[in-house]
């Protein structure tokens, strides 16, 4: 069972959510790592989902490398931009 951090008490989750909101569309794991200053992008996405965010994920192959792209569909209640 995962125990997710709460957005209200987690600067890391707030930075990640803000980066997703500002992207206005698909954003890669690398871009999120840089913008949100976190190395645990997958964990942040899971925790944001546990806090009520709707985030889609898809993968593409760019220049022979797999890239994960995240799109914020809906912010958690109380955290809409």
Secondary structure, DSSP 8 states (H G I E B T S, - for coil): ------GGG-HHHHHHHHHHHHH-S-EEHHHHHHHHT-S-HHHHHHHHHHTT-EEEEEEEEETTEEEEEEEEEE--TT---
